Amino acid sequence: MAYYESVLVFRQDLTEPQVKEKAEKYAGIIKELKGDVKSTEFWGLKNLAYIIRKNRKAHYVMMNIELPGTAVAELERRCRIDEDVIRYLNVRVEKLADGPSIMMKKNTEEAE
């Protein structure tokens, strides 16, 4: 099985509990596809660089996953079908990061 960093971008009009519910839904899909979710990060509501489907902002969720290469196409197909997902990106990596991502480090530095 290969390692992937998967970023899902959800519509701005969803609430945080709805976004977490959607993230759990995709974690269930990954488990259904014989994969495993190693970690999940909620990056929050961020501004988009340009308007996508009438959205100026979006909720970002990143998941570090272990998934067979053949199942990635099915995961992406389900992302395309879901109307709440504006964009998605799955990137294959050699190994998963142990600590928080750069986006999470940036948020903790701003809080200090």
Steps between C-alpha positions, in 0.01 A plus 500: 500500500609855426488812716303806393433849625140577410361854523126552473354848449137537612244776432502808722136471611559176692537525876803357680304198634380428146858519371617258770211268409604514133861423599379198696296393196814507283695314769230231480531491121877454532451212745241350264765511224740299723697807605587664829485861619817578698411859597252775424552876524230766476660812359186707537325754283748669264473748214523355151735653243205534260126436510409134448133421444394828667716432809754755622606290800520128571560251781824303461559149636823304454523125558813288503387166363633160404309366200553255214585681178204350317255644757607862450294528180187389689569750781539782245181390321306530825650845562383613156146376569469676838356849449653625828856436375623795295850362434714206608863405464666164565879499499706185539785535750788271598417519870248683713603792719514424872409845629252764394502637146641841410148647499445391860842627608417837346176518701674424830770761431233767437332415833820560697 
